[in-house]
């Protein structure tokens, strides 16, 4: 799935896609970080990006899901 396709999904849809293993949390984080990098020079809306923290949190979620843990509602 492309960056634009991921970034136009709602939160509930993204959660379902992650739960169903269509994409990983890391895929979603990377897509949003790429989108920020793509559009921020024109809009100057993001002043600080916590990419490392976001990627680390996504990795924890991906590992938990791979281990069979059910996360969220």
N, C-alpha and C positions, 0 to 999 in steps of 0.2 A: 504494500500500500504506500502511496506517495506521501510526502510531507504535507501537501495541501489536503489530501484526502483525510489524513489523520487529524489535522488541525481544524477541520470543519465538522468533526464529530462532536456530539455533546458528551458530557461527563458520563452519563448513564450508558451510552453506547460504547464509549471507550472502556468503561469498566466491564461491560459484557464481553467485549472483544478480548480483553486481557484474561478474563475468567475462562473463556472458551479457547484460549491459547491461539487466537488468530494473530495476535501481536503480543509483544512483551511490554512490560512497564518501561523498560529501557528504550524500546522502539519509540514509545510515545514521548518520553522525555527528550530523546534525541531529535525527534521531529519538531517539537516545540522550540528547542534550543536553536535548531537550524532556521526555523521560521523567524525567530527573534533576530538572528544574525542577518537574515535576508531583508527584513523590512525596517529594522530599527534605525539604520542610517537615515532613512527618509522621514521617519516619524519622531525619532529621539524620545521614545516613551520609556525605555528601560535604561536605567543608569547603573544598576548592579545586577549581575547575573551570577547566581550561585550554582553554576553548572556542576561543579564537583560534588556538592551536597545533594543535588537533585539526582545525579547519576548513582551516587552511593545508595540513596534511599530506594531508587528503582531496582537496583541490584538485590537489595534485601528482600523486596517484594517478590521479585522473580525467583529468588532462591526458595522462599517460603512456598510459593505456588508450586514450584517443581517438586518440593517435598510433600505435596498433597495437602498443605494447610489451606483452609477456606478463610479468606479475608473479606471483610466488609459484610454488608447485610445480605 
